[in-house]
Amino acid sequence: MKTAIHIDSLRIYAYHGVLPQEQKVGNYFRVEVTLYTDFSRALMSDSLTDTVNYAEVCKTIADEMARPSHLLEHVAGRIITSVGQQFPQITGGKLIITKEKPPIPGDVRDVSVIVEW
């Protein structure tokens, strides 16, 4: 049996970007993550100890998003590392970080980085 936890559209205000204005003013970001972990025991036990506490995962993501970076790629790397260290039962996943209304020419709603591991 394959099991995963999915967190969709965690919206966070943060200060990531190459431009000085982005680091000063900030912007909204959305984080989506799918985490592969075996929670088959929780299907029967109804116990949090048999799965990953997604509220704690959200806190870990928010903590890393609070640390400014120039590149979303760098933020993604930090999130993956931090989540992996705090939740060793996670065996892989997919992370999407989206910057809403990026300051680039044209009518661009958002841009994202995607990492699968």
C-alpha positions in Angstrom: 0.0 0.0 0.0 1.3 3.4 -0.9 0.4 6.3 1.5 1.1 10.0 1.4 0.1 13.2 3.2 -0.8 16.2 1.0 -0.9 19.8 2.2 -2.4 22.2 -0.3 -2.2 26.0 -0.6 -0.4 26.9 2.7 -0.4 30.6 2.1 2.4 32.6 3.8 3.6 36.2 3.6 7.4 36.2 3.2 10.4 38.2 1.9 12.0 36.1 -0.9 13.3 37.6 -4.1 16.4 38.9 -5.9 15.1 42.5 -6.1 15.7 44.7 -3.0 12.0 45.7 -3.1 10.9 42.1 -2.8 13.1 41.7 0.3 11.7 44.9 1.8 8.0 44.8 0.9 7.4 41.0 0.8 4.8 39.0 -1.1 2.4 36.1 -0.7 3.6 32.6 -1.4 1.7 29.3 -1.6 3.3 26.1 -0.6 2.0 22.7 -1.6 3.6 19.5 -0.5 3.0 15.8 -0.9 5.0 13.6 1.6 5.4 9.9 1.1 5.3 8.0 4.4 3.9 4.7 5.6 0.9 5.5 7.8 -0.8 2.2 7.2 -0.9 1.5 10.9 -2.9 4.8 11.5 -5.6 3.5 9.1 -6.5 1.1 11.9 -5.1 2.6 15.1 -6.5 6.2 14.9 -3.3 7.3 16.6 -1.2 10.3 15.7 1.9 8.4 16.6 1.4 6.2 13.6 1.5 9.0 11.1 3.1 12.4 10.4 1.6 15.4 12.3 0.8 17.7 9.4 0.3 20.6 11.7 4.0 20.2 12.7 5.0 19.9 9.0 3.2 23.2 8.4 5.0 24.9 11.2 8.4 23.6 9.9 7.5 25.0 6.4 6.4 28.3 7.9 9.7 28.6 9.9 11.7 28.1 6.7 9.6 30.5 4.7 10.2 33.1 7.4 13.9 33.1 6.6 14.5 35.4 3.5 16.3 34.0 0.5 17.0 35.4 -3.0 15.8 32.2 -4.7 12.7 30.0 -4.2 15.0 27.1 -5.2 17.0 27.8 -2.1 13.9 28.0 0.1 12.7 24.7 -1.4 16.1 23.0 -0.5 15.8 24.3 3.1 12.3 23.1 3.5 13.1 19.6 2.2 16.1 19.3 4.4 14.3 20.6 7.5 11.2 18.4 7.0 13.5 15.3 6.4 15.5 16.0 9.6 12.4 16.5 11.7 10.3 13.6 10.2 12.7 10.8 9.2 9.7 8.5 8.4 9.1 10.6 5.3 10.7 8.7 2.3 10.2 11.3 -0.4 7.8 13.8 -1.8 6.9 16.7 -4.0 7.2 20.4 -3.1 5.8 23.3 -5.0 6.5 26.9 -3.9 4.5 29.6 -5.7 5.2 33.3 -5.7 2.0 35.3 -6.3 2.1 38.3 -8.6 5.8 38.3 -9.2 7.4 41.6 -10.2 8.2 40.7 -13.8 7.0 42.2 -17.1 3.7 41.0 -18.5 0.5 39.7 -17.1 1.9 36.9 -14.9 -0.3 35.6 -12.1 2.3 33.5 -10.4 5.5 31.5 -10.8 6.5 28.3 -9.1 9.4 26.0 -8.4 8.8 22.3 -8.2 11.1 19.7 -6.5 10.5 16.0 -6.3 12.7 13.8 -4.2 
